[in-house]
Amino acid sequence: MKFVAKIVDNKLEIKNASKEPVFVTAVYVKFRVYVKSEELIGVEAIRNLTEEYDINRIITDNFYIPIPYKDVAEVQIKYRKNNEIELEKIEL
């Protein structure tokens, strides 16, 4: 399969670039979250936070997921193909 992902406002847009409908079961989004260091004053650290979004529907074109953070490092799309579960990784 081929998926394309991009950030649009406060949403993650995922496009099904293939010609056939796909049953997407879940989307995993890895965010880069900036937090202040408790040990070093004035220093921010980057934490990776992964959230899972259950989709469980057939996707034919684009779909959108509201996201809490705009800094997305990676998106993984879990989908069903020929009765097997596949996982596609997209780095942003």
PyMOL Python script that loads the backbone (N, CA, C, O; Angstrom):
from pymol import cmd

cmd.read_pdbstr("""\
ATOM      1  N   MET A   1       0.848  -1.177   0.000  1.00  0.00           N
ATOM      2  CA  MET A   1       0.000   0.000   0.000  1.00  0.00           C
ATOM      3  C   MET A   1       0.886   1.230   0.000  1.00  0.00           C
ATOM      4  O   MET A   1       2.086   1.162   0.264  1.00  0.00           O
ATOM      5  N   LYS A   2       0.278   2.319  -0.294  1.00  0.00           N
ATOM      6  CA  LYS A   2       1.011   3.578  -0.281  1.00  0.00           C
ATOM      7  C   LYS A   2       0.141   4.633   0.377  1.00  0.00           C
ATOM      8  O   LYS A   2      -0.941   4.958  -0.111  1.00  0.00           O
ATOM      9  N   PHE A   3       0.623   5.160   1.481  1.00  0.00           N
ATOM     10  CA  PHE A   3      -0.065   6.227   2.187  1.00  0.00           C
ATOM     11  C   PHE A   3       0.833   7.458   2.207  1.00  0.00           C
ATOM     12  O   PHE A   3       2.059   7.348   2.193  1.00  0.00           O
ATOM     13  N   VAL A   4       0.209   8.624   2.239  1.00  0.00           N
ATOM     14  CA  VAL A   4       0.924   9.888   2.348  1.00  0.00           C
ATOM     15  C   VAL A   4       0.325  10.627   3.540  1.00  0.00           C
ATOM     16  O   VAL A   4      -0.895  10.694   3.686  1.00  0.00           O
ATOM     17  N   ALA A   5       1.189  11.184   4.395  1.00  0.00           N
ATOM     18  CA  ALA A   5       0.708  11.898   5.580  1.00  0.00           C
ATOM     19  C   ALA A   5       1.287  13.299   5.622  1.00  0.00           C
ATOM     20  O   ALA A   5       2.438  13.523   5.247  1.00  0.00           O
ATOM     21  N   LYS A   6       0.465  14.249   6.088  1.00  0.00           N
ATOM     22  CA  LYS A   6       0.950  15.613   6.302  1.00  0.00           C
ATOM     23  C   LYS A   6       0.092  16.282   7.369  1.00  0.00           C
ATOM     24  O   LYS A   6      -1.028  15.856   7.650  1.00  0.00           O
ATOM     25  N   ILE A   7       0.644  17.334   7.955  1.00  0.00           N
ATOM     26  CA  ILE A   7      -0.054  18.083   8.993  1.00  0.00           C
ATOM     27  C   ILE A   7      -0.805  19.240   8.332  1.00  0.00           C
ATOM     28  O   ILE A   7      -0.227  20.014   7.568  1.00  0.00           O
ATOM     29  N   VAL A   8      -2.104  19.345   8.636  1.00  0.00           N
ATOM     30  CA  VAL A   8      -2.942  20.440   8.148  1.00  0.00           C
ATOM     31  C   VAL A   8      -3.630  21.037   9.374  1.00  0.00           C
ATOM     32  O   VAL A   8      -4.505  20.409   9.971  1.00  0.00           O
ATOM     33  N   ASP A   9      -3.227  22.261   9.747  1.00  0.00           N
ATOM     34  CA  ASP A   9      -3.720  22.923  10.962  1.00  0.00           C
ATOM     35  C   ASP A   9      -3.461  22.021  12.166  1.00  0.00           C
ATOM     36  O   ASP A   9      -2.313  21.660  12.423  1.00  0.00           O
ATOM     37  N   ASN A  10      -4.501  21.651  12.906  1.00  0.00           N
ATOM     38  CA  ASN A  10      -4.343  20.766  14.065  1.00  0.00           C
ATOM     39  C   ASN A  10      -4.810  19.353  13.749  1.00  0.00           C
ATOM     40  O   ASN A  10      -5.301  18.641  14.625  1.00  0.00           O
ATOM     41  N   LYS A  11      -4.654  18.953  12.491  1.00  0.00           N
ATOM     42  CA  LYS A  11      -5.083  17.618  12.071  1.00  0.00           C
ATOM     43  C   LYS A  11      -3.971  16.936  11.300  1.00  0.00           C
ATOM     44  O   LYS A  11      -3.145  17.580  10.653  1.00  0.00           O
ATOM     45  N   LEU A  12      -3.975  15.628  11.386  1.00  0.00           N
ATOM     46  CA  LEU A  12      -3.083  14.810  10.573  1.00  0.00           C
ATOM     47  C   LEU A  12      -3.908  14.304   9.399  1.00  0.00           C
ATOM     48  O   LEU A  12      -4.897  13.596   9.587  1.00  0.00           O
ATOM     49  N   GLU A  13      -3.502  14.665   8.192  1.00  0.00           N
ATOM     50  CA  GLU A  13      -4.194  14.201   6.991  1.00  0.00           C
ATOM     51  C   GLU A  13      -3.450  12.986   6.456  1.00  0.00           C
ATOM     52  O   GLU A  13      -2.241  13.037   6.229  1.00  0.00           O
ATOM     53  N   ILE A  14      -4.172  11.904   6.260  1.00  0.00           N
ATOM     54  CA  ILE A  14      -3.591  10.692   5.690  1.00  0.00           C
ATOM     55  C   ILE A  14      -4.333  10.386   4.406  1.00  0.00           C
ATOM     56  O   ILE A  14      -5.561  10.291   4.383  1.00  0.00           O
ATOM     57  N   LYS A  15      -3.570  10.233   3.342  1.00  0.00           N
ATOM     58  CA  LYS A  15      -4.155   9.989   2.027  1.00  0.00           C
ATOM     59  C   LYS A  15      -3.836   8.568   1.592  1.00  0.00           C
ATOM     60  O   LYS A  15      -2.694   8.116   1.680  1.00  0.00           O
ATOM     61  N   ASN A  16      -4.857   7.877   1.124  1.00  0.00           N
ATOM     62  CA  ASN A  16      -4.685   6.563   0.514  1.00  0.00           C
ATOM     63  C   ASN A  16      -4.330   6.808  -0.945  1.00  0.00           C
ATOM     64  O   ASN A  16      -5.195   7.161  -1.747  1.00  0.00           O
ATOM     65  N   ALA A  17      -3.064   6.624  -1.291  1.00  0.00           N
ATOM     66  CA  ALA A  17      -2.601   6.912  -2.650  1.00  0.00           C
ATOM     67  C   ALA A  17      -2.768   5.720  -3.591  1.00  0.00           C
ATOM     68  O   ALA A  17      -2.455   5.820  -4.778  1.00  0.00           O
ATOM     69  N   SER A  18      -3.253   4.606  -3.075  1.00  0.00           N
ATOM     70  CA  SER A  18      -3.464   3.442  -3.942  1.00  0.00           C
ATOM     71  C   SER A  18      -4.822   3.556  -4.630  1.00  0.00           C
ATOM     72  O   SER A  18      -5.645   4.390  -4.251  1.00  0.00           O
ATOM     73  N   LYS A  19      -5.046   2.742  -5.610  1.00  0.00           N
ATOM     74  CA  LYS A  19      -6.297   2.776  -6.379  1.00  0.00           C
ATOM     75  C   LYS A  19      -7.420   1.988  -5.710  1.00  0.00           C
ATOM     76  O   LYS A  19      -8.580   2.094  -6.110  1.00  0.00           O
ATOM     77  N   GLU A  20      -7.078   1.200  -4.695  1.00  0.00           N
ATOM     78  CA  GLU A  20      -8.079   0.327  -4.081  1.00  0.00           C
ATOM     79  C   GLU A  20      -8.387   0.756  -2.647  1.00  0.00           C
ATOM     80  O   GLU A  20      -7.523   1.323  -1.979  1.00  0.00           O
ATOM     81  N   PRO A  21      -9.605   0.494  -2.163  1.00  0.00           N
ATOM     82  CA  PRO A  21      -9.953   0.795  -0.776  1.00  0.00           C
ATOM     83  C   PRO A  21      -9.130  -0.064   0.188  1.00  0.00           C
ATOM     84  O   PRO A  21      -8.770  -1.199  -0.125  1.00  0.00           O
ATOM     85  N   VAL A  22      -8.843   0.493   1.355  1.00  0.00           N
ATOM     86  CA  VAL A  22      -8.019  -0.194   2.346  1.00  0.00           C
ATOM     87  C   VAL A  22      -8.741  -0.147   3.685  1.00  0.00           C
ATOM     88  O   VAL A  22      -9.265   0.895   4.080  1.00  0.00           O
ATOM     89  N   PHE A  23      -8.766  -1.291   4.387  1.00  0.00           N
ATOM     90  CA  PHE A  23      -9.341  -1.325   5.728  1.00  0.00           C
ATOM     91  C   PHE A  23      -8.237  -0.989   6.723  1.00  0.00           C
ATOM     92  O   PHE A  23      -7.353  -1.804   6.987  1.00  0.00           O
ATOM     93  N   VAL A  24      -8.299   0.219   7.270  1.00  0.00           N
ATOM     94  CA  VAL A  24      -7.296   0.676   8.234  1.00  0.00           C
ATOM     95  C   VAL A  24      -7.803   0.360   9.634  1.00  0.00           C
ATOM     96  O   VAL A  24      -8.916   0.740   9.998  1.00  0.00           O
ATOM     97  N   THR A  25      -6.984  -0.335  10.417  1.00  0.00           N
ATOM     98  CA  THR A  25      -7.391  -0.694  11.776  1.00  0.00           C
ATOM     99  C   THR A  25      -6.937   0.329  12.808  1.00  0.00           C
ATOM    100  O   THR A  25      -7.676   0.634  13.744  1.00  0.00           O
ATOM    101  N   ALA A  26      -5.716   0.867  12.643  1.00  0.00           N
ATOM    102  CA  ALA A  26      -5.202   1.825  13.627  1.00  0.00           C
ATOM    103  C   ALA A  26      -4.121   2.698  13.007  1.00  0.00           C
ATOM    104  O   ALA A  26      -3.505   2.344  12.001  1.00  0.00           O
ATOM    105  N   VAL A  27      -3.911   3.844  13.635  1.00  0.00           N
ATOM    106  CA  VAL A  27      -2.824   4.745  13.251  1.00  0.00           C
ATOM    107  C   VAL A  27      -2.054   5.081  14.525  1.00  0.00           C
ATOM    108  O   VAL A  27      -2.643   5.460  15.538  1.00  0.00           O
ATOM    109  N   TYR A  28      -0.740   4.936  14.462  1.00  0.00           N
ATOM    110  CA  TYR A  28       0.138   5.270  15.580  1.00  0.00           C
ATOM    111  C   TYR A  28       0.918   6.523  15.197  1.00  0.00           C
ATOM    112  O   TYR A  28       1.570   6.564  14.154  1.00  0.00           O
ATOM    113  N   VAL A  29       0.845   7.537  16.043  1.00  0.00           N
ATOM    114  CA  VAL A  29       1.517   8.804  15.760  1.00  0.00           C
ATOM    115  C   VAL A  29       2.550   9.056  16.852  1.00  0.00           C
ATOM    116  O   VAL A  29       2.229   9.072  18.041  1.00  0.00           O
ATOM    117  N   LYS A  30       3.804   9.254  16.425  1.00  0.00           N
ATOM    118  CA  LYS A  30       4.875   9.574  17.367  1.00  0.00           C
ATOM    119  C   LYS A  30       5.126  11.078  17.305  1.00  0.00           C
ATOM    120  O   LYS A  30       5.509  11.621  16.269  1.00  0.00           O
ATOM    121  N   PHE A  31       4.898  11.736  18.444  1.00  0.00           N
ATOM    122  CA  PHE A  31       5.088  13.179  18.559  1.00  0.00           C
ATOM    123  C   PHE A  31       6.426  13.486  19.220  1.00  0.00           C
ATOM    124  O   PHE A  31       6.921  12.713  20.040  1.00  0.00           O
ATOM    125  N   ARG A  32       7.006  14.634  18.847  1.00  0.00           N
ATOM    126  CA  ARG A  32       8.154  15.185  19.570  1.00  0.00           C
ATOM    127  C   ARG A  32       7.588  16.267  20.486  1.00  0.00           C
ATOM    128  O   ARG A  32       7.058  17.276  20.020  1.00  0.00           O
ATOM    129  N   VAL A  33       7.708  16.046  21.783  1.00  0.00           N
ATOM    130  CA  VAL A  33       7.178  16.981  22.767  1.00  0.00           C
ATOM    131  C   VAL A  33       8.361  17.620  23.492  1.00  0.00           C
ATOM    132  O   VAL A  33       9.261  16.922  23.959  1.00  0.00           O
ATOM    133  N   TYR A  34       8.355  18.935  23.580  1.00  0.00           N
ATOM    134  CA  TYR A  34       9.440  19.667  24.230  1.00  0.00           C
ATOM    135  C   TYR A  34       9.048  19.941  25.677  1.00  0.00           C
ATOM    136  O   TYR A  34       8.011  20.548  25.943  1.00  0.00           O
ATOM    137  N   VAL A  35       9.880  19.491  26.608  1.00  0.00           N
ATOM    138  CA  VAL A  35       9.614  19.677  28.034  1.00  0.00           C
ATOM    139  C   VAL A  35      10.813  20.372  28.672  1.00  0.00           C
ATOM    140  O   VAL A  35      11.952  20.210  28.234  1.00  0.00           O
ATOM    141  N   LYS A  36      10.534  21.144  29.708  1.00  0.00           N
ATOM    142  CA  LYS A  36      11.613  21.837  30.413  1.00  0.00           C
ATOM    143  C   LYS A  36      12.320  20.854  31.339  1.00  0.00           C
ATOM    144  O   LYS A  36      11.684  20.039  32.007  1.00  0.00           O
ATOM    145  N   SER A  37      13.617  20.943  31.366  1.00  0.00           N
ATOM    146  CA  SER A  37      14.416  20.084  32.225  1.00  0.00           C
ATOM    147  C   SER A  37      14.268  20.538  33.673  1.00  0.00           C
ATOM    148  O   SER A  37      14.341  21.731  33.967  1.00  0.00           O
ATOM    149  N   GLU A  38      14.060  19.581  34.575  1.00  0.00           N
ATOM    150  CA  GLU A  38      13.974  19.907  35.996  1.00  0.00           C
ATOM    151  C   GLU A  38      15.371  20.078  36.587  1.00  0.00           C
ATOM    152  O   GLU A  38      15.544  20.758  37.599  1.00  0.00           O
ATOM    153  N   GLU A  39      16.361  19.460  35.955  1.00  0.00           N
ATOM    154  CA  GLU A  39      17.718  19.500  36.487  1.00  0.00           C
ATOM    155  C   GLU A  39      18.502  20.702  35.978  1.00  0.00           C
ATOM    156  O   GLU A  39      19.300  21.282  36.715  1.00  0.00           O
ATOM    157  N   LEU A  40      18.279  21.079  34.718  1.00  0.00           N
ATOM    158  CA  LEU A  40      19.023  22.179  34.117  1.00  0.00           C
ATOM    159  C   LEU A  40      18.074  23.331  33.810  1.00  0.00           C
ATOM    160  O   LEU A  40      17.154  23.181  33.006  1.00  0.00           O
ATOM    161  N   ILE A  41      18.289  24.455  34.432  1.00  0.00           N
ATOM    162  CA  ILE A  41      17.411  25.613  34.257  1.00  0.00           C
ATOM    163  C   ILE A  41      17.605  26.196  32.858  1.00  0.00           C
ATOM    164  O   ILE A  41      18.733  26.396  32.407  1.00  0.00           O
ATOM    165  N   GLY A  42      16.498  26.463  32.184  1.00  0.00           N
ATOM    166  CA  GLY A  42      16.543  27.064  30.859  1.00  0.00           C
ATOM    167  C   GLY A  42      16.799  26.085  29.727  1.00  0.00           C
ATOM    168  O   GLY A  42      16.998  26.501  28.586  1.00  0.00           O
ATOM    169  N   VAL A  43      16.796  24.801  30.020  1.00  0.00           N
ATOM    170  CA  VAL A  43      17.068  23.784  28.996  1.00  0.00           C
ATOM    171  C   VAL A  43      15.790  22.999  28.727  1.00  0.00           C
ATOM    172  O   VAL A  43      15.081  22.604  29.652  1.00  0.00           O
ATOM    173  N   GLU A  44      15.510  22.781  27.445  1.00  0.00           N
ATOM    174  CA  GLU A  44      14.365  21.954  27.067  1.00  0.00           C
ATOM    175  C   GLU A  44      14.860  20.610  26.550  1.00  0.00           C
ATOM    176  O   GLU A  44      15.897  20.521  25.893  1.00  0.00           O
ATOM    177  N   ALA A  45      14.110  19.585  26.856  1.00  0.00           N
ATOM    178  CA  ALA A  45      14.428  18.245  26.367  1.00  0.00           C
ATOM    179  C   ALA A  45      13.319  17.797  25.426  1.00  0.00           C
ATOM    180  O   ALA A  45      12.177  18.243  25.534  1.00  0.00           O
ATOM    181  N   ILE A  46      13.669  16.918  24.510  1.00  0.00           N
ATOM    182  CA  ILE A  46      12.677  16.377  23.580  1.00  0.00           C
ATOM    183  C   ILE A  46      12.275  14.990  24.066  1.00  0.00           C
ATOM    184  O   ILE A  46      13.125  14.132  24.301  1.00  0.00           O
ATOM    185  N   ARG A  47      10.995  14.788  24.211  1.00  0.00           N
ATOM    186  CA  ARG A  47      10.452  13.480  24.585  1.00  0.00           C
ATOM    187  C   ARG A  47       9.615  12.975  23.424  1.00  0.00           C
ATOM    188  O   ARG A  47       8.898  13.744  22.781  1.00  0.00           O
ATOM    189  N   ASN A  48       9.707  11.699  23.163  1.00  0.00           N
ATOM    190  CA  ASN A  48       8.843  11.087  22.152  1.00  0.00           C
ATOM    191  C   ASN A  48       7.613  10.527  22.842  1.00  0.00           C
ATOM    192  O   ASN A  48       7.715   9.808  23.836  1.00  0.00           O
ATOM    193  N   LEU A  49       6.468  10.859  22.312  1.00  0.00           N
ATOM    194  CA  LEU A  49       5.193  10.401  22.852  1.00  0.00           C
ATOM    195  C   LEU A  49       4.414   9.766  21.712  1.00  0.00           C
ATOM    196  O   LEU A  49       4.179  10.409  20.690  1.00  0.00           O
ATOM    197  N   THR A  50       4.012   8.512  21.875  1.00  0.00           N
ATOM    198  CA  THR A  50       3.262   7.814  20.832  1.00  0.00           C
ATOM    199  C   THR A  50       1.815   7.641  21.276  1.00  0.00           C
ATOM    200  O   THR A  50       1.540   7.185  22.386  1.00  0.00           O
ATOM    201  N   GLU A  51       0.900   8.014  20.391  1.00  0.00           N
ATOM    202  CA  GLU A  51      -0.524   7.825  20.659  1.00  0.00           C
ATOM    203  C   GLU A  51      -1.121   6.931  19.587  1.00  0.00           C
ATOM    204  O   GLU A  51      -0.743   6.997  18.417  1.00  0.00           O
ATOM    205  N   GLU A  52      -2.061   6.093  20.007  1.00  0.00           N
ATOM    206  CA  GLU A  52      -2.743   5.180  19.083  1.00  0.00           C
ATOM    207  C   GLU A  52      -4.157   5.688  18.839  1.00  0.00           C
ATOM    208  O   GLU A  52      -4.869   6.068  19.768  1.00  0.00           O
ATOM    209  N   TYR A  53      -4.547   5.687  17.568  1.00  0.00           N
ATOM    210  CA  TYR A  53      -5.893   6.084  17.174  1.00  0.00           C
ATOM    211  C   TYR A  53      -6.543   4.897  16.474  1.00  0.00           C
ATOM    212  O   TYR A  53      -6.059   4.442  15.438  1.00  0.00           O
ATOM    213  N   ASP A  54      -7.639   4.397  17.039  1.00  0.00           N
ATOM    214  CA  ASP A  54      -8.374   3.296  16.415  1.00  0.00           C
ATOM    215  C   ASP A  54      -9.212   3.853  15.270  1.00  0.00           C
ATOM    216  O   ASP A  54      -9.956   4.817  15.450  1.00  0.00           O
ATOM    217  N   ILE A  55      -9.092   3.247  14.099  1.00  0.00           N
ATOM    218  CA  ILE A  55      -9.822   3.712  12.920  1.00  0.00           C
ATOM    219  C   ILE A  55     -10.923   2.712  12.557  1.00  0.00           C
ATOM    220  O   ILE A  55     -12.103   3.062  12.555  1.00  0.00           O
ATOM    221  N   ASN A  56     -10.540   1.476  12.251  1.00  0.00           N
ATOM    222  CA  ASN A  56     -11.472   0.385  11.954  1.00  0.00           C
ATOM    223  C   ASN A  56     -12.540   0.743  10.917  1.00  0.00           C
ATOM    224  O   ASN A  56     -13.739   0.593  11.153  1.00  0.00           O
ATOM    225  N   ARG A  57     -12.068   1.220   9.763  1.00  0.00           N
ATOM    226  CA  ARG A  57     -12.991   1.486   8.656  1.00  0.00           C
ATOM    227  C   ARG A  57     -12.242   1.439   7.327  1.00  0.00           C
ATOM    228  O   ARG A  57     -11.013   1.486   7.277  1.00  0.00           O
ATOM    229  N   ILE A  58     -13.013   1.345   6.272  1.00  0.00           N
ATOM    230  CA  ILE A  58     -12.438   1.301   4.926  1.00  0.00           C
ATOM    231  C   ILE A  58     -12.133   2.729   4.489  1.00  0.00           C
ATOM    232  O   ILE A  58     -12.975   3.621   4.590  1.00  0.00           O
ATOM    233  N   ILE A  59     -10.917   2.923   4.005  1.00  0.00           N
ATOM    234  CA  ILE A  59     -10.466   4.238   3.560  1.00  0.00           C
ATOM    235  C   ILE A  59     -10.289   4.192   2.048  1.00  0.00           C
ATOM    236  O   ILE A  59      -9.576   3.337   1.524  1.00  0.00           O
ATOM    237  N   THR A  60     -10.939   5.111   1.356  1.00  0.00           N
ATOM    238  CA  THR A  60     -10.817   5.162  -0.102  1.00  0.00           C
ATOM    239  C   THR A  60     -10.002   6.365  -0.571  1.00  0.00           C
ATOM    240  O   THR A  60      -9.393   6.313  -1.639  1.00  0.00           O
ATOM    241  N   ASP A  61      -9.980   7.437   0.202  1.00  0.00           N
ATOM    242  CA  ASP A  61      -9.277   8.648  -0.226  1.00  0.00           C
ATOM    243  C   ASP A  61      -8.504   9.226   0.956  1.00  0.00           C
ATOM    244  O   ASP A  61      -7.530   8.622   1.405  1.00  0.00           O
ATOM    245  N   ASN A  62      -8.917  10.373   1.462  1.00  0.00           N
ATOM    246  CA  ASN A  62      -8.248  11.026   2.589  1.00  0.00           C
ATOM    247  C   ASN A  62      -9.060  10.836   3.859  1.00  0.00           C
ATOM    248  O   ASN A  62     -10.281  10.691   3.815  1.00  0.00           O
ATOM    249  N   PHE A  63      -8.361  10.839   4.999  1.00  0.00           N
ATOM    250  CA  PHE A  63      -9.050  10.949   6.271  1.00  0.00           C
ATOM    251  C   PHE A  63      -8.191  11.774   7.209  1.00  0.00           C
ATOM    252  O   PHE A  63      -6.978  11.884   7.033  1.00  0.00           O
ATOM    253  N   TYR A  64      -8.843  12.354   8.213  1.00  0.00           N
ATOM    254  CA  TYR A  64      -8.183  13.294   9.107  1.00  0.00           C
ATOM    255  C   TYR A  64      -8.302  12.817  10.544  1.00  0.00           C
ATOM    256  O   TYR A  64      -9.316  12.243  10.943  1.00  0.00           O
ATOM    257  N   ILE A  65      -7.243  13.065  11.321  1.00  0.00           N
ATOM    258  CA  ILE A  65      -7.233  12.746  12.741  1.00  0.00           C
ATOM    259  C   ILE A  65      -6.847  14.023  13.487  1.00  0.00           C
ATOM    260  O   ILE A  65      -5.784  14.582  13.219  1.00  0.00           O
ATOM    261  N   PRO A  66      -7.684  14.500  14.418  1.00  0.00           N
ATOM    262  CA  PRO A  66      -7.277  15.649  15.232  1.00  0.00           C
ATOM    263  C   PRO A  66      -6.106  15.242  16.133  1.00  0.00           C
ATOM    264  O   PRO A  66      -6.143  14.184  16.760  1.00  0.00           O
ATOM    265  N   ILE A  67      -5.074  16.079  16.196  1.00  0.00           N
ATOM    266  CA  ILE A  67      -3.892  15.733  16.987  1.00  0.00           C
ATOM    267  C   ILE A  67      -3.590  16.847  17.994  1.00  0.00           C
ATOM    268  O   ILE A  67      -3.843  18.019  17.715  1.00  0.00           O
ATOM    269  N   PRO A  68      -3.048  16.482  19.168  1.00  0.00           N
ATOM    270  CA  PRO A  68      -2.781  17.483  20.204  1.00  0.00           C
ATOM    271  C   PRO A  68      -1.491  18.279  19.988  1.00  0.00           C
ATOM    272  O   PRO A  68      -1.355  19.377  20.526  1.00  0.00           O
ATOM    273  N   TYR A  69      -0.544  17.749  19.212  1.00  0.00           N
ATOM    274  CA  TYR A  69       0.741  18.412  18.980  1.00  0.00           C
ATOM    275  C   TYR A  69       1.019  18.459  17.480  1.00  0.00           C
ATOM    276  O   TYR A  69       0.639  17.548  16.744  1.00  0.00           O
ATOM    277  N   LYS A  70       1.688  19.531  17.029  1.00  0.00           N
ATOM    278  CA  LYS A  70       1.969  19.661  15.598  1.00  0.00           C
ATOM    279  C   LYS A  70       3.291  19.033  15.184  1.00  0.00           C
ATOM    280  O   LYS A  70       3.496  18.762  14.001  1.00  0.00           O
ATOM    281  N   ASP A  71       4.188  18.799  16.127  1.00  0.00           N
ATOM    282  CA  ASP A  71       5.511  18.268  15.786  1.00  0.00           C
ATOM    283  C   ASP A  71       5.444  16.739  15.745  1.00  0.00           C
ATOM    284  O   ASP A  71       5.634  16.070  16.761  1.00  0.00           O
ATOM    285  N   VAL A  72       5.174  16.205  14.570  1.00  0.00           N
ATOM    286  CA  VAL A  72       5.027  14.758  14.377  1.00  0.00           C
ATOM    287  C   VAL A  72       6.313  14.210  13.784  1.00  0.00           C
ATOM    288  O   VAL A  72       6.803  14.715  12.773  1.00  0.00           O
ATOM    289  N   ALA A  73       6.858  13.178  14.413  1.00  0.00           N
ATOM    290  CA  ALA A  73       8.093  12.558  13.934  1.00  0.00           C
ATOM    291  C   ALA A  73       7.803  11.410  12.980  1.00  0.00           C
ATOM    292  O   ALA A  73       8.503  11.224  11.985  1.00  0.00           O
ATOM    293  N   GLU A  74       6.761  10.639  13.293  1.00  0.00           N
ATOM    294  CA  GLU A  74       6.522   9.409  12.535  1.00  0.00           C
ATOM    295  C   GLU A  74       5.052   9.010  12.628  1.00  0.00           C
ATOM    296  O   GLU A  74       4.389   9.248  13.637  1.00  0.00           O
ATOM    297  N   VAL A  75       4.566   8.405  11.566  1.00  0.00           N
ATOM    298  CA  VAL A  75       3.206   7.872  11.525  1.00  0.00           C
ATOM    299  C   VAL A  75       3.299   6.423  11.067  1.00  0.00           C
ATOM    300  O   VAL A  75       3.976   6.120  10.085  1.00  0.00           O
ATOM    301  N   GLN A  76       2.617   5.525  11.782  1.00  0.00           N
ATOM    302  CA  GLN A  76       2.527   4.130  11.356  1.00  0.00           C
ATOM    303  C   GLN A  76       1.060   3.801  11.147  1.00  0.00           C
ATOM    304  O   GLN A  76       0.215   4.073  12.000  1.00  0.00           O
ATOM    305  N   ILE A  77       0.774   3.211   9.999  1.00  0.00           N
ATOM    306  CA  ILE A  77      -0.602   2.870   9.644  1.00  0.00           C
ATOM    307  C   ILE A  77      -0.727   1.359   9.608  1.00  0.00           C
ATOM    308  O   ILE A  77      -0.020   0.676   8.867  1.00  0.00           O
ATOM    309  N   LYS A  78      -1.632   0.854  10.416  1.00  0.00           N
ATOM    310  CA  LYS A  78      -1.880  -0.590  10.485  1.00  0.00           C
ATOM    311  C   LYS A  78      -3.138  -0.872   9.679  1.00  0.00           C
ATOM    312  O   LYS A  78      -4.194  -0.295   9.936  1.00  0.00           O
ATOM    313  N   TYR A  79      -3.016  -1.765   8.700  1.00  0.00           N
ATOM    314  CA  TYR A  79      -4.147  -2.040   7.815  1.00  0.00           C
ATOM    315  C   TYR A  79      -4.194  -3.522   7.474  1.00  0.00           C
ATOM    316  O   TYR A  79      -3.239  -4.267   7.692  1.00  0.00           O
ATOM    317  N   ARG A  80      -5.333  -3.921   6.935  1.00  0.00           N
ATOM    318  CA  ARG A  80      -5.541  -5.319   6.567  1.00  0.00           C
ATOM    319  C   ARG A  80      -5.406  -5.452   5.059  1.00  0.00           C
ATOM    320  O   ARG A  80      -6.010  -4.698   4.298  1.00  0.00           O
ATOM    321  N   LYS A  81      -4.597  -6.431   4.636  1.00  0.00           N
ATOM    322  CA  LYS A  81      -4.412  -6.710   3.213  1.00  0.00           C
ATOM    323  C   LYS A  81      -4.431  -8.222   3.031  1.00  0.00           C
ATOM    324  O   LYS A  81      -3.608  -8.932   3.609  1.00  0.00           O
ATOM    325  N   ASN A  82      -5.366  -8.708   2.231  1.00  0.00           N
ATOM    326  CA  ASN A  82      -5.503 -10.154   1.977  1.00  0.00           C
ATOM    327  C   ASN A  82      -5.560 -10.951   3.276  1.00  0.00           C
ATOM    328  O   ASN A  82      -4.868 -11.959   3.425  1.00  0.00           O
ATOM    329  N   ASN A  83      -6.380 -10.498   4.205  1.00  0.00           N
ATOM    330  CA  ASN A  83      -6.581 -11.145   5.505  1.00  0.00           C
ATOM    331  C   ASN A  83      -5.323 -11.204   6.362  1.00  0.00           C
ATOM    332  O   ASN A  83      -5.251 -12.010   7.290  1.00  0.00           O
ATOM    333  N   GLU A  84      -4.345 -10.377   6.073  1.00  0.00           N
ATOM    334  CA  GLU A  84      -3.154 -10.271   6.910  1.00  0.00           C
ATOM    335  C   GLU A  84      -3.004  -8.818   7.344  1.00  0.00           C
ATOM    336  O   GLU A  84      -3.388  -7.897   6.622  1.00  0.00           O
ATOM    337  N   ILE A  85      -2.446  -8.631   8.518  1.00  0.00           N
ATOM    338  CA  ILE A  85      -2.227  -7.285   9.033  1.00  0.00           C
ATOM    339  C   ILE A  85      -0.861  -6.785   8.576  1.00  0.00           C
ATOM    340  O   ILE A  85       0.152  -7.462   8.753  1.00  0.00           O
ATOM    341  N   GLU A  86      -0.847  -5.597   7.990  1.00  0.00           N
ATOM    342  CA  GLU A  86       0.389  -4.963   7.515  1.00  0.00           C
ATOM    343  C   GLU A  86       0.586  -3.660   8.293  1.00  0.00           C
ATOM    344  O   GLU A  86      -0.364  -3.096   8.837  1.00  0.00           O
ATOM    345  N   LEU A  87       1.827  -3.197   8.335  1.00  0.00           N
ATOM    346  CA  LEU A  87       2.150  -1.945   9.009  1.00  0.00           C
ATOM    347  C   LEU A  87       3.030  -1.113   8.092  1.00  0.00           C
ATOM    348  O   LEU A  87       4.093  -1.565   7.666  1.00  0.00           O
ATOM    349  N   GLU A  88       2.593   0.097   7.788  1.00  0.00           N
ATOM    350  CA  GLU A  88       3.384   0.990   6.936  1.00  0.00           C
ATOM    351  C   GLU A  88       3.854   2.177   7.765  1.00  0.00           C
ATOM    352  O   GLU A  88       3.073   2.797   8.486  1.00  0.00           O
ATOM    353  N   LYS A  89       5.135   2.481   7.650  1.00  0.00           N
ATOM    354  CA  LYS A  89       5.752   3.553   8.426  1.00  0.00           C
ATOM    355  C   LYS A  89       6.036   4.750   7.518  1.00  0.00           C
ATOM    356  O   LYS A  89       6.578   4.597   6.423  1.00  0.00           O
ATOM    357  N   ILE A  90       5.661   5.950   7.991  1.00  0.00           N
ATOM    358  CA  ILE A  90       5.896   7.192   7.257  1.00  0.00           C
ATOM    359  C   ILE A  90       6.630   8.142   8.196  1.00  0.00           C
ATOM    360  O   ILE A  90       6.135   8.440   9.283  1.00  0.00           O
ATOM    361  N   GLU A  91       7.790   8.613   7.796  1.00  0.00           N
ATOM    362  CA  GLU A  91       8.515   9.598   8.597  1.00  0.00           C
ATOM    363  C   GLU A  91       8.229  10.987   8.054  1.00  0.00           C
ATOM    364  O   GLU A  91       8.258  11.209   6.843  1.00  0.00           O
ATOM    365  N   LEU A  92       7.953  11.918   8.954  1.00  0.00           N
ATOM    366  CA  LEU A  92       7.657  13.297   8.538  1.00  0.00           C
ATOM    367  C   LEU A  92       8.813  14.208   8.876  1.00  0.00           C
ATOM    368  O   LEU A  92       8.754  15.407   8.605  1.00  0.00           O
TER     369      LEU A  92
END
""", "prot")
cmd.dss("prot")
cmd.show_as("cartoon", "prot")
cmd.util.cbc("prot")
cmd.orient("prot")
